[in-house]
């Protein structure tokens, strides 16, 4: 038992009552446009604009691997941009962009913010799409950083 609730559905339409944070993994080069972020942008414009500004102004802020940016998109819904991948995959890539240590650090920061807001956290299987990560390695991080602190977590599997 991990303490994570697995849901069939769309993480951009988080289920339940109260304050909700939709968490996802971003890269550290300012790229936004493929994978789960496309669904985020179809639903809300603010997270992409905030992420691009955060990256553009990185010399004056905390942007980098392991950082978290929360963007309020509805009265009770926030989006958490977690910087957990180094670059992006290209045709010449030899490794995967996921950085587990960065996701771990970002989840720790996310837990603090979720606790402050009294929020539940909703996410796809972060770091496992274009970032190339393994859910078997990420699930224990989610459990240790969020579930162990009493933060309700729902992981959404999209599709049939």
Buried (B, 14 or more C-beta within 10 A) or exposed (E): EEEBBEBEBBBBEBBEEEBBBBBBBBBBEBBBEEBBBEBBBEBBEBBBEBBEBBBEEBEEEEBEBBBBBBBBBEEEBBBBBBBBBBBBBEEEEEEBBBBBEBBBBBBBBBBEBBEEBEBBBBBBBBBBBBBBBEEEBBBEBBBBBBBEEEBBBBBBEBEE
